[in-house]
Amino acid sequence: MSNLVQKMLNGLSKTRKQFQAGLDSILSRFVSIDEDLFDELEEMLILSDVGAATSADIMDGLRSRVKADRVTNVSEINRLLIEEITKILDSGKMDVLYPSPSAILVIGVNGAGKTTSIGKLTNLFMSQGKKVVVAAADTFRAAAIDQLAVWCERCGAPMIRHQENSDPGAVVYDSVAAAKSRRADILICDTAGRLQNKKNLMEELKKLFRVLETRFPEARREVLLVLDATTGQNGLNQARIFKEAANVNGVILTKLDGTAKGGIVIAIQNELKIPVKYICAGEAIDDIQPFNARAFAEAMLGEAQ
């Protein structure tokens, strides 16, 4: 077993336990592959928060593979499920190597782990030898600024901040100047986590993008959405709203170690076409890793034989 799969396995222990128990129970009761087997597998996926639509798509793919490959042995189902899930997750595969300079806007509701994820992401980039500047542009919560400052201090990264309730655009403006003067590779911008008014959210993000486009046109711009895996289908709904309000390029999925509903990862990619780019499973500063579709599928269902 690879180190990547082992690390993913540890973080997905609750999800894996549910998947494995359900899959073992189902496969032990069938000696041949038929529609009753497919129906039970689909129900198992739905209960793991893969969602009804995505579970149906996985089953359609599984039926096609079984027919095309003339599979008759029930023991092959685990391998085929891994391959079908990997195929869905790989369809949105994206590069995690950021050119210099890059500017990343991090969005998400309060409580999803946004500030913590920025700290972990900053540490990850700095461990790769990149220079990072962090913009504390969530100015509506003093606690968010203070918490981010603690993370930046732990990482040794400079953080640009203004007073509480100041203009987020002004923070980003000054942060771009700081990033340029320090010859930073990556500028990471925290943003306010509000969903109460989608129009206001959209206008605020547009304003920040205008600052980046005007003051930092040479930087590659990206929006990463932080989602709490423990919220399951509610997280999927959040992603849908944020996607409508902003051009979300990828997802950072947090708290995977605290839920048996890790199947939401598959639904996000399949239904919203937003790739999961990073996952967090743990509290330590290095508990973040680039998403790997095959490792994730194997961590849920067991390595294919």
Buried (B, 14 or more C-beta within 10 A) or exposed (E): EEEBBEBBBBBBBBBBEBBBEBBEEBBEEBEEBEEEBBEBBBBBBBBBBBBEEBBBBBBEBBBEBBEEEEBEEBEBBBBBBBBBBBBBBBEBEEEEEBEEBBBBBBBBBBEBBBBBBBBBBBBBBBEEEBBBBBBBBBBBBEEBBEBBBEBBEEBEBBBBBBEBEBEBBEBBBBBBBBBBEEEBBBBBBBBBBBBEEBEEBBEBBEBBBEBBEEBBEEBBBBBBBBBBBBBBEBBBEBBBEBBEBBEBBBBBBBBBBBBBBBBBBBBBBBBBEBBBBBBBBBEEBEBBBBBBBBBBBBBBBBBBE
